[in-house]
Amino acid sequence: MGKILAFSLIFSNIFIGLAVAADWSILNPRFRNELGDSLKKYCESWRINVEVNNIRDFQVVPQECVQHIQKYMTSSQYKADSEKALEEVKLFLSGFCNLKGDGKDAWIFDVDDTLLSTIPYYKKHGFGGQKRNTTSLESWMRKSKAPALTHTLDIFNEIKDKGLKIFLISSRKETLRSHTVDNLIDVGYHGWSGLSLRGLEDELLEVQEYKSAVRQRLVDEGYRIWGIVGDQWSSLGGHPSAKRTFKLPNSIYYLA
Ligand SMILES: *[C@@H]1O[C@H](CO)[C@@H](O)[C@H](O)[C@H]1NC(C)=O
């Protein structure tokens, strides 16, 4: 009796094994779906871990995820995620900010992929799958054709209307100043109190050090920094910080 049971178990295992092996053919649509599914999960995990600052210092988006990242960054989900972050800014402004109204209340924004979108550039240059080419990126920036991220433009105006001074701190080079100003004004931004770009000596610093140093100068001038909105963790970290920081999604590139 035991022998028969053992034999039938072995037999059924072989049979199941064969059946599974037959299913796992590259021509089987189910196999392809499972492969696609696990790739999607892998790439979405990669993206989320970039957003929460677990994955740092990446130079390129993993090749197998470029398509996934492109799909996300051009999707209505990307827009919804950004809008949600900015709704939180609104909530903070309406309930938790005790503005003094003495002209020293300040707010900070990044420029690229916070006020302006570089997605049109990356669409034509590998969407994060190629190493950053500063020469070609800067020649695109010199055209001053970056579109506004319209949801950020709304909150920019709202913050300005509340009487806060707005400071833009960008890792763009000082040599791009007039192109950057033209671009910002062209798409509807105006009335900021300062635009910091990186001079030659700032380029020796890491982005976070440079941005912290600019904030230190503002604090030394008596400003209270209520909030920072940026798409890079290097815009939000370091000292002095702000009462609150708000991270916008961006998984195309990483600035250290
Ligand atoms: C970077 O872009 C420039 C200008 O488009 C091009 O001439 C150069 O070959 C590129 N460099 C690399 C390493 O791809």
The ligand as an SDF file (V2000), in Angstrom:
LIG
                    3D

 14 14  0  0  0  0  0  0  0  0999 V2000
   27.2700   65.0790  -25.7210 C   0  0  0  0  0  0  0  0  0  0  0  0
   26.5290   65.9520  -26.5570 O   0  0  0  0  0  0  0  0  0  0  0  0
   27.3220   66.6800  -27.4720 C   0  0  0  0  0  0  0  0  0  0  0  0
   26.4340   67.7240  -28.1150 C   0  0  0  0  0  0  0  0  0  0  0  0
   25.2170   67.1860  -28.5520 O   0  0  0  0  0  0  0  0  0  0  0  0
   27.9670   65.7030  -28.4310 C   0  0  0  0  0  0  0  0  0  0  0  0
   28.7550   66.4020  -29.3790 O   0  0  0  0  0  0  0  0  0  0  0  0
   28.8290   64.7360  -27.6480 C   0  0  0  0  0  0  0  0  0  0  0  0
   29.3660   63.7620  -28.4940 O   0  0  0  0  0  0  0  0  0  0  0  0
   28.0250   64.0620  -26.5460 C   0  0  0  0  0  0  0  0  0  0  0  0
   28.9160   63.3100  -25.6900 N   0  0  0  0  0  0  0  0  0  0  0  0
   28.7270   62.0530  -25.3810 C   0  0  0  0  0  0  0  0  0  0  0  0
   29.7280   61.4410  -24.4610 C   0  0  0  0  0  0  0  0  0  0  0  0
   27.7920   61.3990  -25.8190 O   0  0  0  0  0  0  0  0  0  0  0  0
  1  2  1  0
  1 10  1  0
  2  3  1  0
  3  4  1  0
  3  6  1  0
  4  5  1  0
  6  7  1  0
  6  8  1  0
  8  9  1  0
  8 10  1  0
 10 11  1  0
 11 12  1  0
 12 13  1  0
 12 14  2  0
M  END
$$$$
